[in-house]
Amino acid sequence: MANAYLQGVEISASQFLDIFHHYDNDGNGYIEGKELESFIKELQQARKQAGLELTDKMRAFVEEFQTNADAKIGIIELVQILPTEENFLLFFRQQLKSCTEFMQAWRRYDADHSGYIEADELKNFLKDLLQKAKKPYDEKKLDEYTHTTVCILSILLKKEFNKIFELYDQDENGYMDENELDALLKDLCEKNKKVLEVSKISTYKTAIMALSDGGKLYRTELALVLCAEDISAPASL
């Protein structure tokens, strides 16, 4: 079924989620290794069968995979690559376009900083984004967007991320301060030397803390920031 969805000119929100779950066999939140090999092979086959060329974003990712054996793709990146319906993309494009505005909007609904908002609140949040962008929608589609977004956020905030957050939230107050973020960034730089540079920790920290709520970086905010393609400049993507 996932292969058939890849043949579509436009992929719905629910179809997108089915595709991600189909290829993320181990459920770790990434399509990587053999999973990624299968995804790329079947994506190319599906587009060919449908008489469609790979989009520029698809082609760029395939080329990157061919030169980087360690390549992997997360759910936010996949949203940007596949031809997902425009209104559903709005949520993720807004997050990537301006983390500052996104965080401000998110906080209106996540008032207790729990990192979670109820489905009805999320529905209103998505409705606000659509109305602000002057995009047409109906209740059935809005319900689909809400359900899919809840599932995607649960992937972003799965146990592995929560364990990491709790490890660095040393005083267990539910948020990271500047010193705790500093410790996290140093470890990330050490483990991801090809992506992050130790000499730029101060830049990363300043950019991320600029998005915090008065110096308090809550778990959902951190998860969304770390999904940005360039964490050194999340406010201007």
N, CA and C of each residue as an Amber inpcrd file, in Angstrom:
protein
   711
   0.8250000  -1.2090000   0.0000000   0.0000000   0.0000000   0.0000000
   0.8580000   1.2580000   0.0000000   1.9340000   1.2350000   0.7980000
   2.8200000   2.4030000   0.8720000   3.4130000   2.6930000  -0.5060000
   3.7560000   1.6380000  -1.2340000   4.3200000   1.8100000  -2.5710000
   3.3280000   2.4970000  -3.5020000   2.0620000   2.1350000  -3.3570000
   1.0210000   2.7550000  -4.1820000   0.8840000   4.2310000  -3.8490000
   0.9970000   4.5770000  -2.5690000   0.9130000   5.9790000  -2.1560000
   2.0360000   6.8070000  -2.7780000   3.2170000   6.1980000  -2.9270000
   4.3630000   6.9210000  -3.4750000   4.1450000   7.2920000  -4.9390000
   3.1560000   6.6690000  -5.5810000   2.8670000   6.9800000  -6.9790000
   1.9870000   8.2130000  -7.1230000   1.4600000   8.6980000  -6.0050000
   0.5280000   9.8130000  -6.0600000   1.1770000  11.1490000  -6.3950000
   0.4290000  11.9720000  -7.1310000   0.8880000  13.3330000  -7.4150000
   0.8850000  14.1320000  -6.1240000  -0.1060000  13.8370000  -5.2580000
  -0.1860000  14.4690000  -3.9420000  -0.5250000  13.4020000  -2.9110000
   0.1680000  13.4370000  -1.7740000  -0.0120000  12.4410000  -0.7160000
  -0.7590000  13.0750000   0.4400000  -1.8050000  12.3940000   0.9190000
  -2.5920000  12.9400000   2.0250000  -1.8280000  12.7780000   3.3430000
  -2.3210000  13.4400000   4.3790000  -1.6720000  13.3740000   5.6850000
  -1.6290000  11.9460000   6.2090000  -2.7570000  11.2290000   6.1200000
  -2.8110000   9.8600000   6.6390000  -1.9340000   8.9240000   5.8030000
  -1.8950000   9.1350000   4.4840000  -1.0350000   8.3190000   3.6320000
   0.4360000   8.5480000   3.9700000   0.7870000   9.7960000   4.2380000
   2.1630000  10.1200000   4.6100000   2.5780000   9.3410000   5.8470000
   1.7100000   9.3120000   6.8460000   2.0250000   8.6090000   8.0960000
   2.1820000   7.1170000   7.8440000   1.3250000   6.5510000   6.9950000
   1.4310000   5.1260000   6.6460000   2.7780000   4.8340000   5.9760000
   3.2090000   5.7320000   5.0990000   4.4950000   5.5580000   4.4100000
   5.6360000   5.5460000   5.4140000   5.6260000   6.5050000   6.3360000
   6.7200000   6.5790000   7.3070000   6.7710000   5.3250000   8.1770000
   5.6320000   4.9030000   8.6890000   5.6010000   3.7120000   9.5420000
   6.0110000   2.4620000   8.7680000   5.6590000   2.4030000   7.4950000
   5.9950000   1.2350000   6.6730000   7.5090000   1.0620000   6.5450000
   8.2190000   2.1680000   6.3420000   9.6690000   2.0770000   6.1220000
  10.4840000   2.1750000   7.4110000   9.9250000   2.7660000   8.4500000
  10.6200000   2.8030000   9.7450000  10.3100000   1.5020000  10.4780000
  10.9180000   0.4180000   9.9970000  10.5830000  -0.9210000  10.4990000
  10.8500000  -1.1120000  11.9820000  11.9470000  -0.5350000  12.4730000
  12.2960000  -0.7470000  13.8800000  11.6760000   0.2930000  14.8070000
  10.9480000   1.2540000  14.2300000  10.2340000   2.2320000  15.0510000
  11.1200000   3.1740000  15.8350000  12.3340000   3.4340000  15.3510000
  13.2400000   4.3140000  16.0920000  13.1190000   5.7820000  15.6920000
  12.1620000   6.0800000  14.8050000  11.9340000   7.4710000  14.4170000
  12.7280000   7.9070000  13.1990000  13.4780000   6.9730000  12.5820000
  14.2650000   7.2900000  11.3970000  14.1330000   6.1790000  10.3590000
  14.2310000   6.5430000   9.0880000  14.3650000   5.5760000   8.0110000
  15.8410000   5.5690000   7.6720000  16.5030000   4.4500000   7.8980000
  17.9550000   4.4020000   7.7310000  18.3970000   2.9980000   7.3320000
  19.6650000   2.8890000   6.9030000  20.2170000   1.5880000   6.5520000
  19.4120000   0.8850000   5.4670000  19.0850000  -0.3890000   5.7050000
  18.3220000  -1.1750000   4.7470000  16.9350000  -0.5730000   4.5090000
  16.3760000   0.0370000   5.5680000  15.0680000   0.6970000   5.4260000
  15.1460000   1.7890000   4.3590000  16.1940000   2.5810000   4.4290000
  16.3590000   3.6960000   3.4990000  16.6330000   3.2000000   2.0900000
  17.4080000   2.1280000   1.9870000  17.6690000   1.5340000   0.6730000
  16.3460000   1.1220000   0.0150000  15.4920000   0.4690000   0.7890000
  14.1930000   0.0180000   0.2720000  13.3230000   1.2100000  -0.1080000
  13.3270000   2.2270000   0.7520000  12.5060000   3.4120000   0.4960000
  12.9080000   4.0710000  -0.8220000  14.1990000   4.3070000  -1.0110000
  14.6720000   4.9830000  -2.2220000  14.3980000   4.1440000  -3.4660000
  14.6600000   2.8380000  -3.3720000  14.4090000   1.9430000  -4.5140000
  12.9370000   1.9570000  -4.8970000  12.0520000   1.8500000  -3.8930000
  10.6260000   1.7840000  -4.1770000  10.0640000   3.1520000  -4.5710000
  10.6660000   4.2240000  -4.0600000  10.2590000   5.5640000  -4.4740000
  10.5500000   5.7660000  -5.9560000  11.7510000   5.3790000  -6.3820000
  12.1290000   5.5230000  -7.7870000  11.2290000   4.6730000  -8.6870000
  10.9480000   3.4410000  -8.2500000  10.0880000   2.5490000  -9.0310000
   8.6660000   3.0940000  -9.1180000   8.1530000   3.5800000  -7.9860000
   6.7780000   4.0820000  -7.9410000   6.5950000   5.3000000  -8.8350000
   7.5490000   6.2190000  -8.7900000   7.4520000   7.4180000  -9.6280000
   7.5180000   7.0430000 -11.1190000   8.3760000   6.0720000 -11.4430000
   8.5100000   5.6340000 -12.8330000   7.2190000   4.9890000 -13.3130000
   6.6270000   4.1350000 -12.4620000   5.3810000   3.4630000 -12.8280000
   4.2430000   4.4560000 -13.0280000   4.2840000   5.5520000 -12.2740000
   3.2360000   6.5720000 -12.3760000   3.5220000   7.5710000 -13.4900000
   4.6750000   7.4060000 -14.1590000   5.0360000   8.3330000 -15.2300000
   5.4750000   9.6890000 -14.7120000   6.0150000   9.7020000 -13.4850000
   6.4350000  10.9450000 -12.8540000   7.9420000  10.9650000 -12.6590000
   8.5200000  12.1260000 -12.8330000   9.9460000  12.3030000 -12.5540000
  10.1370000  12.5180000 -11.0580000  11.3340000  12.2480000 -10.5620000
  11.6550000  12.6150000  -9.1790000  11.6640000  14.1320000  -9.0840000
  11.1230000  14.6720000  -7.9910000  11.1870000  16.1150000  -7.7980000
  12.6270000  16.5060000  -7.4780000  12.9100000  17.7910000  -7.5030000
  14.2620000  18.2640000  -7.1880000  14.6820000  17.8350000  -5.7860000
  13.7470000  17.9040000  -4.8280000  14.0650000  17.5170000  -3.4520000
  14.3260000  16.0200000  -3.3430000  13.5290000  15.2410000  -4.0620000
  13.7480000  13.7860000  -4.0700000  15.1100000  13.4570000  -4.6640000
  15.4130000  14.0800000  -5.8000000  16.6750000  13.8110000  -6.4920000
  17.8720000  14.2000000  -5.6290000  17.7600000  15.3320000  -4.9490000
  18.8530000  15.7970000  -4.0900000  19.0910000  14.8230000  -2.9490000
  18.0060000  14.2850000  -2.3890000  18.1710000  13.3430000  -1.2850000
  18.7590000  12.0260000  -1.7670000  18.3170000  11.5400000  -2.9250000
  18.8550000  10.2930000  -3.4850000  20.3560000  10.4400000  -3.7290000
  20.7510000  11.5900000  -4.2720000  22.1750000  11.8310000  -4.5390000
  22.9710000  11.8640000  -3.2420000  22.3870000  12.4690000  -2.2060000
  23.0690000  12.5200000  -0.9160000  23.2440000  11.1120000  -0.3480000
  22.2160000  10.2890000  -0.4660000  22.2940000   8.9220000   0.0350000
  23.3770000   8.1350000  -0.6830000  23.4980000   8.3560000  -1.9940000
  24.4850000   7.6180000  -2.7810000  25.9160000   7.9680000  -2.3870000
  26.1260000   9.1560000  -1.8160000  27.4720000   9.5730000  -1.4160000
  27.7060000   9.4590000   0.0860000  26.6360000   9.1220000   0.8280000
  26.7610000   9.0270000   2.2820000  26.0560000   7.7720000   2.7750000
  26.8310000   6.7590000   3.0800000  26.2670000   5.4690000   3.5140000
  25.5650000   5.5700000   4.8660000  25.8720000   6.6160000   5.6380000
  25.2610000   6.7810000   6.9610000  24.0230000   7.6640000   6.9270000
  23.5550000   7.9890000   5.7450000  22.4020000   8.8800000   5.6170000
  21.1650000   8.2770000   6.2840000  20.3400000   9.1360000   6.8260000
  19.0660000   8.7090000   7.4000000  18.0900000   9.8710000   7.2660000
  16.8180000   9.5600000   7.4050000  15.8120000  10.5940000   7.2470000
  14.7810000  10.4790000   8.3550000  14.4780000  11.6120000   8.9830000
  13.4710000  11.6580000  10.0330000  12.1360000  12.0780000   9.4580000
  11.1370000  12.0810000  10.2920000   9.7740000  12.3300000   9.8080000
   9.5790000  13.7560000   9.3100000  10.2510000  14.7380000   9.9370000
  10.1240000  16.1210000   9.4880000  10.7690000  16.2890000   8.1120000
  11.9230000  15.6610000   7.8980000  12.5980000  15.7390000   6.5980000
  11.7650000  15.0700000   5.5100000  11.1220000  13.9530000   5.8610000
  10.3220000  13.2290000   4.8760000   9.1350000  14.0720000   4.4150000
   8.5630000  14.8380000   5.3410000   7.4470000  15.7230000   4.9850000
   7.8710000  16.6920000   3.8810000   9.1170000  17.1690000   3.9770000
   9.6070000  18.1450000   3.0110000   9.9240000  17.5220000   1.6520000
  10.2160000  16.2230000   1.6240000  10.6260000  15.5580000   0.3890000
   9.4430000  15.0250000  -0.4150000   8.5000000  14.3950000   0.2600000
   7.3620000  13.8080000  -0.4460000   6.3330000  14.8840000  -0.8130000
   5.5710000  14.6610000  -1.8910000   4.5730000  15.6530000  -2.3350000
   3.3190000  15.6230000  -1.4590000   3.5070000  15.9950000  -0.2000000
   2.4000000  15.9790000   0.7610000   1.4700000  17.1590000   0.5070000
   0.1710000  16.9590000   0.7670000  -0.7890000  18.0090000   0.4630000
  -0.4300000  19.3220000   1.1770000  -0.6560000  20.4030000   0.4980000
  -0.1780000  21.7240000   0.8970000  -0.6340000  22.1410000   2.2830000
  -1.9030000  21.9570000   2.6090000  -2.4050000  22.4180000   3.8980000
  -1.7570000  21.6860000   5.0720000  -1.4900000  20.3930000   4.9020000
  -0.8340000  19.6420000   5.9730000   0.6190000  20.0870000   6.1260000
   1.2600000  20.4100000   5.0070000   2.6430000  20.8830000   5.0380000
   2.7790000  22.1850000   5.8070000   1.7030000  22.9530000   5.8860000
   1.7650000  24.2650000   6.5170000   2.3030000  24.2040000   7.9390000
   1.8670000  23.2050000   8.7030000   2.3110000  23.0490000  10.0980000
   3.8280000  22.9520000  10.1740000   4.4190000  22.1380000   9.3160000
   5.8520000  21.8800000   9.3700000   6.6490000  22.9950000   8.7100000
   6.0990000  23.5870000   7.6510000   6.7890000  24.7040000   7.0230000
   6.8430000  25.9040000   7.9620000   5.7760000  26.0910000   8.7340000
   5.7680000  27.1910000   9.6940000   6.8260000  26.9630000  10.7670000
   6.9400000  25.7040000  11.2130000   7.9490000  25.3920000  12.2380000
   9.3540000  25.6260000  11.7110000   9.5910000  25.2540000  10.4460000
  10.9220000  25.4060000   9.8730000  11.1920000  26.8390000   9.4200000
  10.1460000  27.5360000   9.0110000  10.2980000  28.9010000   8.5110000
  10.6680000  29.8620000   9.6290000   9.9580000  29.7630000  10.7410000
  10.2330000  30.6750000  11.8420000   9.9250000  29.9820000  13.1540000
  10.9590000  29.4000000  13.7820000  10.7620000  28.7280000  15.0570000
  10.2420000  29.6960000  16.1060000  10.6380000  30.9580000  16.0260000
  10.2100000  31.9400000  17.0210000   8.7000000  32.0890000  17.0180000
   8.1210000  32.3210000  15.8160000   6.6760000  32.4670000  15.7210000
   5.9690000  31.1740000  16.0880000   6.5370000  30.0510000  15.6540000
   5.9320000  28.7480000  15.9330000   5.8580000  28.5100000  17.4420000
   6.9570000  28.7830000  18.1550000   6.9950000  28.5680000  19.6020000
   5.9940000  29.4660000  20.3200000   5.8780000  30.6910000  19.8580000
   4.9270000  31.6140000  20.4840000   3.5000000  31.0990000  20.3300000
   3.1930000  30.5870000  19.1270000   1.8570000  30.0390000  18.8840000
   1.6310000  28.7740000  19.7080000   2.6700000  27.9140000  19.7580000
   2.5600000  26.6560000  20.5030000   2.2790000  26.9230000  21.9760000
   2.9590000  27.9080000  22.5570000   2.8320000  28.1770000  23.9920000
   1.4270000  28.6390000  24.3800000   0.7020000  29.2160000  23.4190000
  -0.6700000  29.6480000  23.7210000  -1.5470000  28.4460000  24.0600000
  -1.1700000  27.2810000  23.5080000  -1.9640000  26.0730000  23.7390000
  -1.3410000  25.1550000  24.7830000  -0.0320000  25.1240000  24.8620000
   0.6660000  24.3090000  25.8630000   0.9700000  25.2020000  27.0750000
  -0.0770000  25.6820000  27.7140000   0.0690000  26.6800000  28.7710000
   0.8120000  26.1560000  30.0010000   0.6970000  24.8490000  30.2770000
   1.3480000  24.3070000  31.4700000   2.7580000  23.7800000  31.1760000
   3.2290000  23.9740000  29.9330000   4.5730000  23.5440000  29.5230000
   4.7920000  22.0420000  29.7100000   3.7310000  21.2760000  29.5750000
   3.8520000  19.8280000  29.7280000   4.5030000  19.1970000  28.5070000
   4.5200000  19.9350000  27.4050000   5.0510000  19.3840000  26.1600000
   3.9630000  18.7280000  25.3290000   2.7550000  18.7150000  25.8510000
   1.6550000  18.0820000  25.1550000   0.4420000  19.0110000  25.1640000
  -0.3590000  18.9590000  24.0930000  -1.6290000  19.6590000  24.0970000
  -2.7010000  18.6610000  23.6900000  -3.8980000  18.8580000  24.2060000
  -5.0000000  17.9500000  23.9180000  -5.3570000  18.0200000  22.4300000
  -6.0030000  16.9580000  21.9460000  -6.3440000  16.8830000  20.5240000
  -7.1990000  18.0650000  20.0820000  -8.1590000  18.4490000  20.9180000
  -9.0190000  19.5800000  20.5630000  -8.2190000  20.8740000  20.4920000
  -7.2530000  21.0250000  21.4030000  -6.4090000  22.2180000  21.4050000
  -5.4990000  22.2260000  20.1790000  -4.9700000  21.0430000  19.8390000
  -4.1250000  20.9480000  18.6530000  -4.9410000  21.2710000  17.4000000
  -6.1760000  20.8120000  17.3690000  -7.0480000  21.1040000  16.2360000
  -7.2240000  22.6050000  16.0790000  -7.4190000  23.3070000  17.1860000
  -7.5560000  24.7640000  17.1370000  -6.2500000  25.4220000  16.6930000
  -5.1410000  24.8480000  17.1530000  -3.8240000  25.3570000  16.7690000
  -3.6410000  25.2550000  15.2530000  -3.9650000  24.0930000  14.6810000
  -3.8460000  23.8890000  13.2410000  -4.8270000  24.7770000  12.4790000
  -6.0270000  24.9330000  13.0400000  -7.0260000  25.7970000  12.4170000
  -6.5140000  27.2310000  12.3450000  -5.8770000  27.6810000  13.4190000
  -5.3110000  29.0380000  13.4360000  -4.2640000  29.2110000  12.3420000
  -3.3950000  28.1850000  12.1700000  -2.3660000  28.2600000  11.1370000
  -2.9950000  28.3540000   9.7460000  -4.0280000  27.5490000   9.5060000
  -4.6860000  27.5430000   8.2020000  -5.3960000  28.8660000   7.9330000
  -6.0610000  29.3820000   8.9550000  -6.7690000  30.6510000   8.7860000
  -5.8030000  31.8030000   8.5660000  -4.7000000  31.7870000   9.2950000
  -3.7000000  32.8390000   9.1380000  -3.1150000  32.8270000   7.7300000
  -2.9410000  31.6250000   7.1800000  -2.3970000  31.4870000   5.8320000
  -3.4850000  31.6150000   4.7560000  -4.7470000  31.7970000   5.1970000
  -5.8840000  31.9390000   4.2930000  -6.0310000  30.7200000   3.3830000
  -5.8930000  29.5300000   4.0130000  -6.0260000  28.2750000   3.2860000
  -7.4220000  27.6800000   3.5280000  -8.0940000  27.2100000   2.4780000
  -9.4020000  26.5690000   2.6550000  -9.2480000  25.1830000   3.2790000
 -10.2200000  24.7630000   4.0630000 -10.1830000  23.4380000   4.6750000
 -11.6000000  23.0540000   5.0860000 -11.8170000  21.7520000   5.3300000
 -13.1000000  21.3080000   5.8780000 -12.8220000  20.5320000   7.1640000
 -13.8630000  20.2720000   7.9390000 -13.7070000  19.6340000   9.2520000
 -13.1130000  18.2320000   9.1440000 -13.4980000  17.4980000   8.1010000
 -12.9770000  16.1390000   7.9410000 -11.4660000  16.1760000   7.7400000
 -11.0030000  17.0810000   6.8960000  -9.5650000  17.2040000   6.6560000
  -8.8470000  17.7000000   7.8960000  -9.4650000  18.6260000   8.6040000
  -8.8480000  19.1580000   9.8130000  -8.6870000  18.0580000  10.8540000
  -9.6780000  17.1710000  10.9560000  -9.5710000  16.0310000  11.8740000
  -8.4250000  15.1010000  11.4590000  -8.2670000  14.9060000  10.1350000
  -7.1840000  14.0600000   9.6290000  -5.8300000  14.6860000   9.9530000
  -5.7080000  16.0040000   9.7380000  -4.4560000  16.6950000  10.0480000
  -4.1370000  16.5810000  11.5340000  -5.1720000  16.7280000  12.3490000
  -4.9750000  16.6810000  13.8030000  -4.4750000  15.3130000  14.2400000
  -5.1430000  14.2580000  13.7750000  -4.7450000  12.8940000  14.1470000
  -3.3200000  12.6060000  13.6960000  -2.9980000  12.9660000  12.4520000
  -1.6640000  12.6890000  11.9220000  -0.6000000  13.4760000  12.6790000
  -0.8910000  14.7340000  12.9850000   0.0730000  15.5700000  13.7070000
   0.3120000  15.0340000  15.1120000  -0.7340000  14.5550000  15.7750000
  -0.5740000  13.9440000  17.1010000   0.3860000  12.7680000  17.0080000
   0.2220000  11.9480000  15.9760000   1.0950000  10.7780000  15.8000000
   2.5370000  11.2070000  15.5280000   2.7070000  12.2370000  14.7170000
   4.0540000  12.7110000  14.3940000   4.7310000  13.3040000  15.6270000
   3.9920000  14.0810000  16.4030000   4.5660000  14.6570000  17.6180000
   4.9390000  13.5680000  18.6170000   4.1680000  12.4890000  18.6400000
   4.4950000  11.3880000  19.5490000   5.7870000  10.7090000  19.1200000
   6.0540000  10.6850000  17.8000000   7.3160000  10.1360000  17.3060000
   8.4730000  11.0330000  17.7270000   8.2710000  12.3570000  17.6030000
   9.3150000  13.3070000  17.9820000   9.6120000  13.2560000  19.4750000
   8.5720000  12.9640000  20.2480000   8.7280000  12.9800000  21.7050000
   8.6830000  11.5600000  22.2820000   9.1980000  10.6150000  21.5290000
   9.1640000   9.2330000  21.9900000  10.1080000   9.0400000  23.1690000
  10.0980000   7.8420000  23.7460000  10.8160000   7.5770000  24.9930000
  12.2930000   7.9360000  24.9130000  12.9260000   7.6600000  23.7740000
  14.3600000   7.9300000  23.6730000  14.6620000   9.4020000  23.8940000
  13.8390000  10.2670000  23.2770000  14.0710000  11.6990000  23.4520000
  13.8070000  12.1110000  24.8960000  12.7350000  11.5940000  25.4720000
  12.4120000  11.9510000  26.8540000  13.5150000  11.5180000  27.8090000
  14.1200000  10.3560000  27.5490000  15.2140000   9.8960000  28.3980000
  16.3950000  10.8590000  28.3130000  16.6900000  11.3240000  27.1020000
  17.7780000  12.2810000  26.9200000  17.4660000  13.5820000  27.6450000
  16.2390000  14.0550000  27.4590000  15.8520000  15.3130000  28.1010000
  15.9880000  15.2070000  29.6130000  15.4910000  14.1150000  30.1650000
  15.5390000  13.9360000  31.6110000  16.9720000  13.7840000  32.1210000
  17.8540000  13.2390000  31.2960000  19.2500000  13.1040000  31.6800000
  19.9170000  14.4610000  31.8520000  19.6000000  15.3880000  30.9640000
  20.2410000  16.7100000  31.0130000  19.4620000  17.7250000  31.8520000
  18.2040000  17.4350000  32.1090000  17.4300000  18.2800000  33.0320000
  17.7820000  17.8460000  34.4540000  18.9670000  18.2150000  34.8740000
  19.5490000  17.6650000  36.1020000  18.7840000  18.0190000  37.3650000
  18.1620000  19.1970000  37.4030000  17.4090000  19.5610000  38.6000000
  15.9540000  19.1130000  38.5330000  15.5890000  18.4260000  37.4310000
  14.2600000  17.8250000  37.2580000  13.1300000  18.8430000  37.4180000
  13.3510000  20.0440000  36.8890000  12.2970000  21.0610000  36.9930000
  11.4410000  21.1460000  35.7360000  11.6970000  20.2430000  34.7620000
  10.8570000  20.1690000  33.5670000  11.3030000  21.0320000  32.4050000
  12.4180000  21.7160000  32.5580000  12.9460000  22.5110000  31.4480000
  14.4660000  22.5610000  31.5520000  15.1110000  22.9440000  30.4510000
  16.5650000  23.0970000  30.4480000  16.9160000  24.5710000  30.5590000
  17.8990000  24.8630000  31.4090000  18.4180000  26.2190000  31.4470000
  19.6710000  26.2700000  30.5710000  20.3220000  27.4030000  30.5410000
  21.4740000  27.5900000  29.6560000  22.6100000  26.6140000  29.9540000
  22.8710000  26.3540000  31.2250000  23.9640000  25.4470000  31.5890000
  23.6640000  24.0090000  31.1860000  22.4150000  23.5950000  31.3590000
  22.0260000  22.2280000  30.9880000  22.0700000  22.0520000  29.4710000
  21.6270000  23.0900000  28.7380000  21.6950000  23.0350000  27.2770000
  23.1470000  22.9790000  26.8160000  24.0070000  23.7000000  27.4940000
  25.4240000  23.7140000  27.1640000  26.0070000  22.2970000  27.2510000
  25.6480000  21.5690000  28.3080000  26.1380000  20.1960000  28.4900000
  25.6290000  19.2880000  27.3770000  24.3540000  19.4620000  27.0000000
  23.7750000  18.6560000  25.9190000  24.4810000  18.9360000  24.5990000
  24.6960000  20.2050000  24.2850000  25.3290000  20.5750000  23.0180000
  26.7660000  20.0630000  22.9260000  27.4760000  20.1010000  24.0380000
  28.8510000  19.5910000  24.0380000  28.8760000  18.1090000  23.7030000
  27.9440000  17.3560000  24.2740000  27.8800000  15.9190000  23.9900000
  27.4460000  15.6580000  22.5500000  26.4930000  16.4710000  22.0470000
  26.0560000  16.3190000  20.6580000  27.2050000  16.5920000  19.6950000
  27.9900000  17.6160000  19.9910000  29.1430000  17.9390000  19.1410000
  30.1640000  16.8150000  19.1520000  30.3620000  16.2120000  20.3080000
  31.3300000  15.1340000  20.4320000  30.9070000  13.9080000  19.6230000
  29.5930000  13.6500000  19.6090000  29.0860000  12.4620000  18.9260000
  28.7880000  12.7110000  17.4480000  28.6660000  13.9740000  17.0490000
  28.3060000  14.3040000  15.6690000  29.2820000  15.3260000  15.0980000
  30.5600000  14.9960000  15.1290000  31.6030000  15.9380000  14.7260000
  31.4710000  16.3920000  13.2770000  30.8970000  15.5370000  12.4230000
  30.7690000  15.9030000  11.0210000  29.6450000  16.9110000  10.7950000
  28.7240000  17.0000000  11.7510000  27.5660000  17.8780000  11.5980000
  27.6810000  19.1300000  12.4580000  28.1130000  18.9500000  13.7040000
  28.2080000  20.0620000  14.6490000  29.6630000  20.3330000  15.0130000
  29.9860000  21.5980000  15.1910000  31.3490000  21.9800000  15.5100000
  31.4410000  22.4860000  16.9410000  32.3930000  21.9520000  17.6940000
  32.5810000  22.3470000  19.0910000  32.8200000  23.8440000  19.2040000
  33.5370000  24.4040000  18.2600000  33.8550000  25.8360000  18.3110000
  32.6310000  26.7250000  18.1680000  31.5050000  26.1270000  17.7190000
  30.2830000  26.9120000  17.5060000  29.2270000  26.6700000  18.5770000
  29.6040000  26.0110000  19.6680000  28.6340000  25.7250000  20.7220000
  27.9600000  26.9960000  21.2210000  28.7450000  28.0390000  21.4010000
  28.2000000  29.3070000  21.8840000  27.1510000  29.8550000  20.9200000
  27.4120000  29.7080000  19.6230000  26.4590000  30.1720000  18.6040000
  25.1870000  29.3520000  18.6380000  25.3470000  28.0050000  18.7220000
  24.1780000  27.1310000  18.8130000  23.3260000  27.4870000  20.0300000
  24.0070000  27.6410000  21.1620000  23.2990000  27.8900000  22.4220000
  22.5410000  29.2110000  22.3870000  23.1950000  30.2470000  21.8800000
  22.5580000  31.5660000  21.8070000  21.3230000  31.5270000  20.9220000
  21.4520000  30.8540000  19.7580000  20.3370000  30.7740000  18.8220000
  19.1620000  30.0090000  19.4200000  19.4570000  28.9090000  20.0970000
  18.3850000  28.0840000  20.6680000  17.7480000  28.7720000  21.8670000
  18.5550000  29.3480000  22.7430000  17.9990000  29.9940000  23.9360000
  17.1920000  31.2320000  23.5860000  17.4570000  31.8060000  22.4140000
  16.6670000  32.9590000  21.9710000  15.2090000  32.5610000  21.7410000
  14.9700000  31.2550000  21.5590000  13.6140000  30.7480000  21.3380000
  12.9520000  30.2700000  22.6260000  13.7010000  30.3090000  23.7230000
  13.1870000  29.7830000  24.9880000  12.1620000  30.7300000  25.6090000
  11.4700000  30.2290000  26.5860000  10.4650000  31.0160000  27.3000000
  11.1220000  31.6170000  28.5390000  11.7370000  32.7850000  28.3760000
  12.3980000  33.4350000  29.5010000  13.5540000  32.6380000  30.0630000
  14.3270000  31.9980000  29.1630000  15.4700000  31.2140000  29.6120000
  15.1290000  29.7910000  29.9920000  13.8840000  29.3900000  29.7530000
  13.4370000  28.0330000  30.0610000  13.0780000  27.3170000  28.7630000
  13.8160000  26.2500000  28.4510000  13.6050000  25.4990000  27.2220000
  12.9000000  24.1860000  27.5690000  11.6190000  24.1080000  27.2410000
  10.8280000  22.9230000  27.5690000  11.0070000  21.8400000  26.5110000
  10.6080000  20.6130000  26.8570000  10.9580000  19.4560000  26.0220000
  10.4010000  19.5200000  24.6110000   9.1480000  19.9340000  24.4270000
   8.6070000  20.0110000  23.0750000   9.3470000  21.0450000  22.2580000
   9.6690000  22.1630000  22.8800000  10.3990000  23.2210000  22.1900000
  11.7700000  22.7190000  21.7410000  12.4380000  21.9860000  22.6230000
  13.7540000  21.4450000  22.2720000  13.6320000  20.4380000  21.1380000
  12.6150000  19.5820000  21.1950000  12.4260000  18.5740000  20.1460000
  12.2090000  19.2340000  18.7890000  11.3990000  20.2660000  18.7550000
  11.1030000  20.9480000  17.5010000  12.3090000  21.7170000  16.9810000
  13.0640000  22.3140000  17.8910000  14.2750000  23.0360000  17.4920000
  15.2950000  22.0710000  16.9010000  15.4830000  20.9200000  17.5210000
  16.4720000  19.9570000  17.0410000  16.0690000  19.3260000  15.7210000
  14.7900000  19.4770000  15.3310000  14.3470000  18.9870000  14.0310000
  14.7310000  19.9470000  12.9170000  15.0850000  21.1760000  13.2910000
  15.4770000  22.1570000  12.2770000  16.7350000  21.6750000  11.5710000
  16.8500000  22.0170000  10.3060000  17.9810000  21.5470000   9.5010000
  19.2900000  22.1430000   9.9910000  19.2560000  23.3920000  10.5080000
  20.4630000  24.0590000  10.9680000  20.1890000  24.6480000  12.3480000
  20.6140000  23.9770000  13.4070000  20.2840000  24.4350000  14.7510000
  21.0450000  25.6790000  15.1300000  21.9990000  26.1040000  14.3050000
  22.7300000  27.3270000  14.6200000  21.9320000  28.5630000  14.2350000
  20.8750000  28.3650000  13.4410000  20.0650000  29.5200000  13.0330000
  18.6120000  29.1310000  12.9050000  17.9890000  28.5470000  13.9710000
  16.6280000  28.0340000  13.8500000  15.5800000  29.1030000  13.6320000
  15.8620000  30.3320000  13.9970000  14.8380000  31.3660000  13.8780000
  14.7280000  31.9220000  12.4720000  15.6480000  31.5980000  11.6060000
  15.6280000  32.2240000  10.2910000  15.5780000  31.2290000   9.1430000
  15.1610000  30.0080000   9.4470000  15.1210000  28.9930000   8.3900000
  14.0130000  29.3030000   7.3960000
